[in-house]
Structures are given as structure tokens and as C-alpha cells.
Amino acid sequence: MRFVVIGATHGLGLALTKKLLDEGHKVVAGTLESEIPQTLASLLECYKDSLLVEPADVTCEDEISSFAKSTEAFFGKVDALCTVAGVLMQNDRVKNLLECDIVELRKTFEVNTIGPIIVAKYFYPIMEKGGKVITITSEGVAVRNAYSNFPCYALSKTATTKVSGILNSSTDDVDFYSVHPGRPMTNMNQNGEITAEESAEGIYRIMSGITEVSRKIWYIDYKGNPMEM
């Protein structure tokens, strides 16, 4: 199968890219860096015919447009895509919403919410019918239980989770999902409860169709279980 991972340089994105390649699939990996990072360079040595690494800054529409064109040239239609790229600003870890830096709030929304919309805009035309577009979200989006922790991040992820539902209502040939990855140990989350590899395994199973999910329930966890808004 043919997969795309955006935000593949480290953490969950890197683990997912490696898992897909190890299972024998072709992967286009998007990175924030303009040059191939060492973490992916080592994978290229092993999977040079199955892996393409390209810049993919989700805040840059021109770059994502070019990334989509490179993807189509590499292997044609896409069976499933996962956007892992996201930010949690350091100030957002210690300040409440009334204290937040509005510039950082805008940046958080630009990456976490607007970015996945840009990705969907340019990749939808090259998705295989019945394909899946996944955006990594958070358990902190629940509207019924509002917390003060990481307010800018939580707001951005709440919005992007709704994006998947809106896109599902706008299309009928591609399925959009917002997926809570569990609490993997990554650069963003130093106090994770599972490994990035365990989270990647679950997401791989959703992307490949091993774990069956319904587009009617588009906010799910990495095991395919429904999440509550």
C-alpha cells in the first residue's frame, strides 16, 4: 500500500514511518526540515526504493502543494495519510488562557488546525477512493470537561477534531479521522504512558484497514475505539 506521514522526523511520526516500511509498504515522509534529517536518512539507506523524504511545512500552502505533487509522482494515488505534525508551546505548559501569548495562540492554531486543512485540500484529489486521512489529535478536546491545562493546544485540537467531521460531511469517497494516539513518550510528552512504537502500531492498523473503523465515528483512539467530545 501507499502511505504518507507528515511530521515524520521523530517521535510518533518516525515510529509510524518505520512501522509502515517494515511491513513492506511505500511511504512518503514529510518533514519540517529542508534537508533530510539523520533519523530519516538512515531509513533511506535501508528502504531507498520504498521511501521518499520531502519538506512538508503544514503552515506553507505552496510547500504542501509541491509535496502532494511529489507524492503523486513517486507512487500515484495515496491509500492513507497521517498528519502527526503539531506544536505545544512552552508557555502553554505553564500559563492559563487569560495569560496566554496571543502570537503563540495564533501559531498553535496555524500548525495544529489550519495545517491539517491545507493538507486535506491538496491531498484529497490524489487520495484513492475509500482512502483514509488521519490527523493526530488529543484526549483534551472534550467539551464537556474543560480543563485549564495546555489551553492553546487544547483549543486547537478541539477545532481540528471537528475538522474531520466536517470533511466527512463534505465528501463521500475519502474517510477523515481525528485519532487520539494514547499518551506516547515523545519529545512533546516526556511523561508518556506507552511507547511511540505501541501508538504507531495501532495507527498503522487503522491506516491499513486491519482495524476496521466507521467514518460515522470519526473521533477515535489509536485502537479504533470511539472517543467522546
Secondary structure, DSSP 8 states (H G I E B T S, - for coil): -EEEEES-SSHHHHHHHHHHHHTT-EEEEEESSSS--HHHHHHHHH-TTTEEEEE--TT-HHHHHHHHHHHHHHHSSEEEEEE------GGGGT--GGG--HHHHHHHHIIIIIHHHHHHHHHGGGEEEEEEEEEE--GGG-SSS--SSSHHHHHHHHHHHHHHHHHHHH-SSEEEEEEE--SB--SS-TT-SB-HHHHHHHHHHHHHTSS---TTS-EEETTS-B---
